[in-house]
Amino acid sequence: MVSPYAWDVPGGVQAHIRDLAHHFLSEGHEVSVLAPALDEGALGEKFVVSAGRPVAIPYNGAVARVLFGPVAATRVRQWIARNDFDVMHLHEPAIPSLSLLACSIAEGPMVGTFHVAAPRQKVAFAIAPLLEPVIEKLRARIAVSEVARETLTIHLDTDALVIPNGIDTSFFASAKVNPEWKQEFTIGFLGRFSEPRKGLSVLMEAVPNLVRAIPNLRILIAGPGEGLEVMQLLNPTLRNRVVFLGRLSDEEKASFLKSVDIYVAPNTGGESFGIILAEAMAAGAAIVASDLPAFESVLGKGKYGLTFTNSDSSNLAKQIIALAKNSKAIAQLRAEAQIGANRFDWKVVGPEIMNVYLHAIGEAERVTVGSEPRTWLRFLNREDKGELI
């Protein structure tokens, strides 16, 4: 597998690759991951190979730390030469990154996963005419959501199978409640809140209305970043309602999602999936999220969590207040969410991705339809209707 982004910087794509690698290792497969790294000596996992230090570039409303250029290309060639891969899985091969380099250099079975959702962003795929011959080398393409698939179709005029990001549902379901985070009625937010598109400012704008309706309200904010700028958005009399927890470990994150009364995802755009929502669902959190198409899809159009009008702090406050005053609704959302999270478990997603690998190397499952054997690539949609290839 190839990661386009720095391995030692938190991010949804890196988390997806890491968990997918662990899943296949647990199944007895051999896995190697090539990735940029800020600190080559602190990669952690033995299966990760550093390709060098990345550079930071603005991308899709955030800062992406990627690696490109002739030196990186040399390291990609060396990594490929040292290994005898059955299949290469390239993540985000349509941006200037290691994945694009690997796709242009390597031959043989390659699968690409497209994570980005930027249907209106022209810069991201400005070099689309140059990319198309490279992307055509992929034997199979995966999009993590319909929104990501639409982005791919618009900019590169090609299609993909939709297979969502995966999570370990049992890890989050079995998390322990932290009593310190459960003392009052708590609202939780987790993310890189220094990035405007994460929408923390929308939540802060809703605080005055929330406090008036929920006297014992406390807001827990977790993630990397400085809280000073966020606190300046609040009236000084309300600042004692907000607690910054800093960056959490995986175990702490699961406990955080398990402990809060309501998890809020006020993101304003740039989301292709929303893996934190799937994790919150698995932990049994009651969720209120912005009505981004990707979020609505994960939340089952309201079945597993409520949505509010994007960037509308008044509507966000209204949804939270209504939920806070209805304990039965919270309990029902928690129960439904944990059931809904099962569709993202690695026991479901892992075999879907493996089946794509087998298709890419020409070993897709053979089944008999009537009297005629046909190659069957299962899970082409989320309702298991499938399609004959």
C-alpha positions as CSV (number, residue, x, y, z in Angstrom):
1,M,0.0,0.0,0.0
2,V,1.1,3.6,-0.6
3,S,0.0,6.5,1.6
4,P,0.0,9.9,0.0
5,Y,0.2,11.8,3.4
6,A,2.7,11.9,6.2
7,W,2.3,8.7,8.3
8,D,3.0,10.4,11.6
9,V,0.4,13.2,11.2
10,P,-3.2,12.3,12.2
11,G,-5.6,11.9,9.3
12,G,-8.5,9.8,8.1
13,V,-6.6,8.4,5.1
14,Q,-3.6,7.3,7.2
15,A,-5.9,5.8,9.8
16,H,-7.8,3.9,7.0
17,I,-4.5,2.5,5.6
18,R,-3.2,1.6,9.0
19,D,-6.3,-0.3,10.1
20,L,-6.6,-2.0,6.7
21,A,-3.0,-3.1,7.0
22,H,-3.6,-4.5,10.5
23,H,-6.7,-6.3,9.2
24,F,-4.9,-8.1,6.4
25,L,-1.9,-8.9,8.7
26,S,-4.4,-10.5,11.1
27,E,-5.6,-12.6,8.1
28,G,-2.1,-13.9,7.4
29,H,-1.2,-11.7,4.5
30,E,2.1,-9.8,4.1
31,V,1.8,-6.0,4.0
32,S,4.2,-3.2,3.3
33,V,3.2,0.4,3.4
34,L,5.3,3.2,1.8
35,A,4.6,6.7,3.3
36,P,6.2,10.1,3.9
37,A,7.2,10.7,7.5
38,L,8.2,13.8,9.5
39,D,10.1,11.6,12.0
40,E,11.5,8.4,10.4
41,G,12.5,7.1,13.7
42,A,9.1,7.1,15.2
43,L,6.9,5.3,12.7
44,G,5.8,2.6,15.1
45,E,4.5,-0.1,12.8
46,K,7.2,-2.5,11.4
47,F,5.4,-2.7,8.1
48,V,5.8,1.0,7.3
49,V,8.7,2.2,5.1
50,S,9.5,5.9,5.1
51,A,10.0,7.6,1.7
52,G,11.3,10.8,3.2
53,R,10.1,14.0,4.8
54,P,7.0,15.6,3.2
55,V,6.3,19.2,2.4
56,A,3.1,21.0,3.5
57,I,0.8,22.3,0.8
58,P,-2.8,23.8,1.0
59,Y,-5.2,21.2,-0.2
60,N,-9.0,20.8,0.0
61,G,-9.4,23.3,2.8
62,A,-6.6,21.8,4.9
63,V,-2.9,21.4,4.9
64,A,-1.6,18.2,3.3
65,R,1.9,16.9,3.9
66,V,2.9,15.1,0.8
67,L,6.1,14.0,-1.0
68,F,6.8,14.3,-4.7
69,G,9.8,14.8,-7.0
70,P,12.8,12.9,-8.3
71,V,14.2,11.8,-5.0
72,A,10.8,10.5,-3.9
73,A,10.5,8.7,-7.3
74,T,13.9,7.0,-6.7
75,R,12.7,5.7,-3.3
76,V,9.5,4.4,-4.8
77,R,11.5,2.5,-7.4
78,Q,13.7,1.0,-4.7
79,W,10.8,0.0,-2.6
80,I,9.1,-1.7,-5.6
81,A,12.3,-3.4,-6.6
82,R,12.9,-4.9,-3.1
83,N,9.5,-6.5,-3.1
84,D,7.5,-9.0,-5.1
85,F,4.0,-7.6,-4.6
86,D,0.9,-9.5,-5.7
87,V,-1.0,-6.2,-5.9
88,M,-0.3,-2.6,-5.1
89,H,-3.0,-0.5,-3.4
90,L,-2.5,3.2,-4.1
91,H,-4.4,5.8,-2.0
92,E,-5.2,9.1,-3.6
93,P,-3.3,8.5,-6.8
94,A,-4.8,11.6,-8.5
95,I,-2.8,14.1,-6.4
96,P,0.9,14.9,-6.6
97,S,2.1,12.3,-4.1
98,L,3.9,9.0,-3.6
99,S,0.8,7.2,-4.9
100,L,0.9,9.0,-8.2
101,L,4.6,8.3,-8.5
102,A,4.0,4.6,-7.8
103,C,1.2,4.4,-10.3
104,S,3.4,5.9,-13.0
105,I,6.5,3.8,-12.2
106,A,5.0,0.4,-11.4
107,E,3.6,-2.3,-13.7
108,G,1.2,-5.1,-12.9
109,P,-1.9,-5.3,-10.7
110,M,-2.7,-1.9,-9.1
111,V,-5.8,-0.8,-7.2
112,G,-6.5,2.9,-6.5
113,T,-8.7,4.3,-3.7
114,F,-10.0,7.8,-4.0
115,H,-10.9,9.6,-0.8
116,V,-11.2,13.2,-1.7
117,A,-14.6,15.0,-2.2
118,A,-14.1,18.2,-4.0
119,P,-16.7,18.4,-6.9
120,R,-16.3,22.2,-7.2
121,Q,-12.5,22.4,-6.6
122,K,-10.8,22.9,-9.9
123,V,-7.3,23.2,-8.6
124,A,-7.2,19.7,-7.1
125,F,-7.5,18.1,-10.5
126,A,-6.1,20.9,-12.7
127,I,-3.6,18.4,-14.2
128,A,-6.4,15.9,-15.1
129,P,-5.3,15.6,-18.7
130,L,-1.8,14.5,-17.6
131,L,-3.2,12.2,-15.0
132,E,-5.6,10.2,-17.2
133,P,-2.9,8.0,-18.8
134,V,-1.5,7.1,-15.4
135,I,-4.8,6.5,-13.8
136,E,-5.8,4.2,-16.7
137,K,-3.1,1.8,-15.4
138,L,-5.2,1.0,-12.4
139,R,-7.0,-2.3,-12.9
140,A,-9.6,-1.4,-10.3
141,R,-10.8,1.8,-8.6
142,I,-12.4,2.3,-5.2
143,A,-14.2,5.4,-3.9
144,V,-14.9,5.6,-0.2
145,S,-18.3,7.3,-0.8
146,E,-20.7,8.3,-3.5
147,V,-19.4,11.9,-3.1
148,A,-15.8,10.7,-3.7
149,R,-17.0,8.7,-6.7
150,E,-18.8,11.8,-8.1
151,T,-15.6,13.8,-7.7
152,L,-13.6,11.1,-9.6
153,T,-16.2,11.0,-12.4
154,I,-16.3,14.8,-12.8
155,H,-12.6,15.4,-12.9
156,L,-11.2,12.2,-14.4
157,D,-14.1,10.9,-16.4
158,T,-13.9,7.4,-14.9
159,D,-15.9,5.3,-12.4
160,A,-15.2,3.4,-9.2
161,L,-16.8,0.9,-6.8
162,V,-18.0,2.5,-3.6
163,I,-16.5,0.7,-0.5
164,P,-16.5,2.8,2.7
165,N,-13.8,3.3,5.2
166,G,-13.6,0.6,7.8
167,I,-13.4,0.6,11.5
168,D,-13.1,-1.9,14.4
169,T,-16.6,-1.7,15.8
170,S,-15.8,-3.9,18.8
171,F,-13.0,-1.6,19.9
172,F,-15.3,1.4,20.2
173,A,-18.3,-0.6,21.4
174,S,-16.2,-2.0,24.3
175,A,-14.7,1.4,25.4
176,K,-15.1,2.4,29.0
177,V,-16.9,5.6,30.1
178,N,-14.7,8.2,31.7
179,P,-16.5,9.5,34.8
180,E,-14.6,12.9,34.5
181,W,-16.3,13.4,31.1
182,K,-19.7,12.3,32.3
183,Q,-20.3,14.7,35.3
184,E,-22.6,17.1,33.4
185,F,-24.5,17.2,30.2
186,T,-21.6,17.0,27.7
187,I,-21.2,17.8,24.1
188,G,-18.1,16.4,22.4
189,F,-16.1,17.7,19.4
190,L,-13.0,16.0,18.0
191,G,-10.8,17.1,15.2
192,R,-8.1,19.5,14.0
193,F,-10.0,22.6,15.1
194,S,-7.4,25.0,13.7
195,E,-8.9,24.1,10.2
196,P,-12.0,26.2,9.5
197,R,-13.7,23.5,7.6
198,K,-13.9,21.4,10.8
199,G,-16.6,23.9,11.8
200,L,-15.7,24.4,15.5
201,S,-16.6,28.1,15.1
202,V,-20.2,27.1,14.2
203,L,-20.4,25.2,17.4
204,M,-19.0,28.1,19.4
205,E,-21.6,30.4,17.9
206,A,-24.3,28.1,19.2
207,V,-23.0,28.1,22.8
208,P,-25.1,31.1,24.1
209,N,-28.3,29.5,22.9
210,L,-27.3,26.1,24.3
211,V,-26.3,27.4,27.7
212,R,-29.7,29.2,28.1
213,A,-31.5,25.9,27.4
214,I,-29.1,23.5,29.0
215,P,-27.9,25.0,32.3
216,N,-25.5,22.2,33.2
217,L,-23.8,22.1,29.7
218,R,-20.1,21.4,29.2
219,I,-18.4,21.2,25.9
220,L,-15.3,18.9,25.5
221,I,-13.0,19.6,22.6
222,A,-10.3,17.1,21.7
223,G,-7.7,17.2,19.0
224,P,-4.4,19.0,18.1
225,G,-4.3,22.7,18.2
226,E,-4.3,25.8,20.4
227,G,-7.5,26.7,22.2
228,L,-6.8,30.4,22.6
229,E,-8.3,31.5,19.3
230,V,-11.4,29.4,20.0
231,M,-11.9,30.8,23.4
232,Q,-11.8,34.3,21.9
233,L,-14.9,33.5,20.0
234,L,-16.8,33.1,23.3
235,N,-18.1,35.6,25.8
236,P,-15.8,35.5,28.8
237,T,-18.8,34.4,31.0
238,L,-19.1,31.3,28.9
239,R,-15.5,30.2,28.6
240,N,-15.8,28.0,31.7
241,R,-18.2,25.8,29.8
242,V,-15.4,24.7,27.4
243,V,-12.7,22.2,28.2
244,F,-9.8,21.4,25.8
245,L,-8.5,17.9,26.1
246,G,-5.7,18.0,23.6
247,R,-4.7,15.1,21.3
248,L,-6.2,11.8,22.4
249,S,-4.8,8.3,22.1
250,D,-6.9,5.7,20.3
251,E,-8.1,4.3,23.6
252,E,-8.9,7.8,24.9
253,K,-10.8,8.7,21.7
254,A,-13.0,5.6,22.1
255,S,-13.7,6.5,25.7
256,F,-14.4,10.1,24.7
257,L,-17.0,9.0,22.1
258,K,-18.5,6.6,24.7
259,S,-18.7,9.2,27.4
260,V,-20.2,12.3,25.8
261,D,-24.0,12.8,25.7
262,I,-24.0,14.2,22.2
263,Y,-21.2,14.1,19.6
264,V,-21.2,17.1,17.3
265,A,-19.6,17.2,13.8
266,P,-20.2,20.7,12.5
267,N,-17.9,20.3,9.5
268,T,-18.6,22.8,6.7
269,G,-17.2,21.0,3.7
270,G,-14.4,18.9,2.1
271,E,-15.6,15.6,3.7
272,S,-15.8,12.5,1.5
273,F,-16.8,10.1,4.3
274,G,-16.6,11.0,7.9
275,I,-14.8,8.1,9.6
276,I,-15.2,9.8,13.0
277,L,-19.0,9.5,12.6
278,A,-18.7,5.7,12.0
279,E,-16.5,5.5,15.1
280,A,-19.0,7.5,17.1
281,M,-21.8,5.2,15.9
282,A,-19.8,2.2,17.0
283,A,-19.3,3.7,20.4
284,G,-23.0,4.3,20.7
285,A,-23.0,8.1,20.6
286,A,-26.0,10.3,19.9
287,I,-24.8,12.3,16.9
288,V,-25.6,15.7,15.5
289,A,-23.8,16.5,12.3
290,S,-23.9,19.0,9.5
291,D,-26.0,18.0,6.5
292,L,-23.0,17.3,4.2
293,P,-24.0,14.6,1.6
294,A,-21.2,12.3,2.9
295,F,-22.3,12.7,6.5
296,E,-26.0,12.1,5.6
297,S,-24.9,8.9,3.9
298,V,-23.0,7.6,6.9
299,L,-25.9,8.5,9.2
300,G,-28.4,6.7,7.1
301,K,-30.4,9.8,6.2
302,G,-31.2,10.5,9.9
303,K,-31.6,6.9,11.1
304,Y,-28.3,6.8,13.0
305,G,-27.9,10.5,13.8
306,L,-29.5,13.9,13.4
307,T,-28.3,16.6,10.9
308,F,-28.5,20.4,10.9
309,T,-28.3,23.0,8.1
310,N,-24.6,23.4,7.2
311,S,-23.0,26.4,8.9
312,D,-26.3,27.4,10.6
313,S,-25.4,27.7,14.3
314,S,-29.0,28.5,15.3
315,N,-30.2,25.3,13.6
316,L,-27.4,23.4,15.3
317,A,-28.5,24.7,18.7
318,K,-32.1,23.8,18.0
319,Q,-31.3,20.2,17.1
320,I,-29.0,19.8,20.2
321,I,-31.6,21.3,22.6
322,A,-34.4,19.1,21.2
323,L,-32.3,16.0,21.7
324,A,-31.0,17.1,25.1
325,K,-34.6,17.3,26.4
326,N,-35.6,13.9,25.1
327,S,-33.7,11.1,26.8
328,K,-35.7,8.5,24.9
329,A,-34.6,9.9,21.6
330,I,-31.0,9.8,22.7
331,A,-31.3,6.2,23.8
332,Q,-32.9,5.2,20.5
333,L,-30.2,7.0,18.5
334,R,-27.5,5.3,20.5
335,A,-29.0,1.9,19.9
336,E,-29.6,2.4,16.2
337,A,-26.1,3.9,15.7
338,Q,-24.4,0.8,17.1
339,I,-26.4,-1.4,14.7
340,G,-25.7,0.9,11.8
341,A,-21.9,0.9,12.5
342,N,-21.7,-2.8,11.7
343,R,-21.7,-2.1,8.0
344,F,-18.4,-0.3,8.4
345,D,-16.7,-3.1,10.4
346,W,-13.5,-4.5,8.9
347,K,-15.1,-8.0,8.9
348,V,-17.4,-6.5,6.2
349,V,-15.2,-4.0,4.5
350,G,-12.0,-6.1,4.5
351,P,-13.4,-8.9,2.3
352,E,-14.9,-6.4,-0.1
353,I,-11.4,-4.8,-0.7
354,M,-9.8,-8.3,-0.9
355,N,-12.3,-9.2,-3.5
356,V,-11.2,-6.2,-5.5
357,Y,-7.6,-7.2,-5.2
358,L,-8.5,-10.7,-6.5
359,H,-10.3,-9.1,-9.4
360,A,-7.2,-7.0,-10.2
361,I,-4.9,-10.0,-10.3
362,G,-7.4,-12.1,-12.3
363,E,-8.5,-14.3,-9.5
364,A,-12.0,-13.0,-8.7
365,E,-14.4,-15.6,-7.4
366,R,-16.0,-17.9,-9.9
367,V,-19.7,-18.7,-9.6
368,T,-22.2,-20.5,-11.8
369,V,-25.1,-18.6,-13.2
370,G,-27.5,-21.1,-14.7
371,S,-25.2,-23.5,-16.4
372,E,-22.5,-21.0,-17.2
373,P,-19.6,-20.1,-15.0
374,R,-19.1,-16.4,-14.7
375,T,-16.7,-14.1,-12.8
376,W,-18.4,-12.5,-9.9
377,L,-17.2,-9.3,-8.3
378,R,-19.4,-9.0,-5.3
379,F,-20.4,-6.0,-3.2
380,L,-20.5,-3.5,-6.1
381,N,-23.2,-1.7,-4.1
382,R,-24.0,-1.6,-0.4
383,E,-27.1,-3.8,-0.8
384,D,-25.2,-6.8,-2.0
385,K,-27.1,-6.9,-5.3
386,G,-23.8,-7.2,-7.1
387,E,-23.1,-7.2,-10.7
388,L,-21.6,-9.8,-13.1
389,I,-18.3,-8.7,-14.6
